[in-house]
Amino acid sequence: MIAMRPILIFALVVALCSSASAQSSFDDSLMRRDVASRVARDHGVKMDWQQKSLMQLMDAEARLNTTKRIRDEYGVSFDWQKITLTVLMDAEARMGTARRVSQATNKPVDWKQYTLIQLFTTGHFSNLF
């Protein structure tokens, strides 16, 4: 049994190495083309799927979708090329929370003046959640 351990370890190393090399040679060109096609169709933005990574294309699509949703729901426009997805998502969450607080209290609440945590915990807002 002890003599088999080095063989099993060697087999495991070979399997892991071959798996890693297979992943690095993965061809994602169809996925990149599909994302670029959706972006062009849904947002009218042409992206070179051959020059952009899948991650870059998916990030652009997510930012475009988020800015469209914010514009449609709240009437606020952002430049999707200049703002990160996390900043957009934070703004969207604060807008939605500020809207709910405003509706519940019948008082205007400016989403820009508060962080999301402040909207949940500040004074009379905290009893709404």
C-alpha positions as a printed Julia matrix, in Angstrom:
129×3 Matrix{Float64}:
   0.0    0.0     0.0
   2.82   2.42    0.85
   4.42   1.8    -2.57
   1.18   2.8    -4.3
   1.02   6.26   -2.67
   3.7    7.81   -4.93
   1.94   6.39   -7.98
  -1.43   7.77   -6.85
   0.12  11.16   -6.09
   1.82  11.2    -9.49
  -1.48  10.3   -11.21
  -3.27  13.06   -9.31
  -0.62  15.64  -10.3
  -0.81  14.58  -13.96
  -4.6   14.78  -13.91
  -4.57  18.25  -12.33
  -1.94  19.54  -14.75
  -3.79  18.28  -17.78
  -7.03  19.73  -16.43
  -5.4   23.14  -15.92
  -3.94  23.18  -19.42
  -7.32  22.21  -20.87
  -8.93  25.15  -19.06
  -6.34  27.62  -20.3
  -6.92  26.58  -23.9
 -10.71  26.9   -23.6
 -12.16  28.67  -26.63
 -14.76  31.21  -25.51
 -15.14  32.9   -28.87
 -18.78  31.81  -29.29
 -19.69  33.21  -25.9
 -17.85  36.47  -26.63
 -19.64  36.77  -29.96
 -23.02  36.08  -28.31
 -22.49  38.73  -25.64
 -21.34  41.31  -28.2
 -24.37  40.46  -30.34
 -26.77  40.96  -27.39
 -25.12  44.27  -26.5
 -25.51  45.5   -30.08
 -29.12  44.29  -30.31
 -30.32  45.46  -26.89
 -28.3   48.67  -26.49
 -27.08  49.66  -29.95
 -23.44  49.51  -28.79
 -20.98  47.77  -31.09
 -18.19  45.91  -29.33
 -15.3   44.04  -30.93
 -15.73  40.55  -29.51
 -12.4   39.49  -31.01
 -10.47  42.16  -29.09
 -12.36  42.06  -25.78
 -12.24  39.32  -23.18
 -15.41  37.55  -22.13
 -15.11  39.25  -18.74
 -14.91  42.72  -20.36
 -17.91  42.01  -22.58
 -20.01  40.65  -19.72
 -19.08  43.62  -17.52
 -20.11  46.06  -20.26
 -23.4   44.22  -20.76
 -24.15  44.25  -17.03
 -23.37  47.98  -16.78
 -25.51  48.74  -19.83
 -28.42  46.7   -18.44
 -28.13  48.41  -15.06
 -27.98  51.94  -16.46
 -31.02  51.2   -18.65
 -32.96  49.8   -15.7
 -32.07  52.84  -13.54
 -33.04  55.25  -16.33
 -36.37  53.44  -16.94
 -37.25  53.02  -13.26
 -35.92  56.23  -11.69
 -35.3   58.62  -14.6
 -31.62  59.01  -13.7
 -28.92  58.63  -16.36
 -25.37  57.41  -15.86
 -22.47  56.98  -18.27
 -22.03  53.22  -18.34
 -18.45  53.56  -19.6
 -17.24  55.68  -16.69
 -18.94  54.06  -13.69
 -18.27  50.61  -12.28
 -21.0   48.05  -11.88
 -20.69  48.12   -8.08
 -21.24  51.89   -8.02
 -24.27  51.53  -10.29
 -25.73  48.76   -8.16
 -25.21  50.81   -4.99
 -26.93  53.81   -6.57
 -29.85  51.65   -7.71
 -30.25  50.13   -4.25
 -30.15  53.57   -2.59
 -32.71  54.94   -5.08
 -35.09  52.08   -4.39
 -34.69  52.31   -0.62
 -35.05  56.09   -0.63
 -38.23  55.72   -2.68
 -39.7   53.23   -0.18
 -38.75  55.43    2.79
 -40.21  58.48    1.08
 -43.47  56.67    0.32
 -43.73  55.36    3.88
 -42.99  58.69    5.57
 -44.56  61.04    3.0
 -41.31  63.0     3.11
 -38.83  63.45    0.27
 -35.6   61.47    0.71
 -32.65  62.26   -1.54
 -30.82  59.01   -2.28
 -27.58  60.92   -2.9
 -27.4   62.2     0.68
 -27.34  58.78    2.35
 -25.44  55.53    2.12
 -27.54  52.4     1.89
 -26.76  51.55    5.51
 -27.81  55.02    6.62
 -31.11  54.64    4.82
 -31.71  51.42    6.74
 -30.56  52.65   10.14
 -30.86  56.44   10.41
 -33.41  57.69   12.9
 -37.02  57.22   11.91
 -36.08  55.25    8.76
 -34.96  52.17   10.73
 -38.48  51.28   11.91
 -39.59  50.9     8.29
 -37.48  47.79    7.68
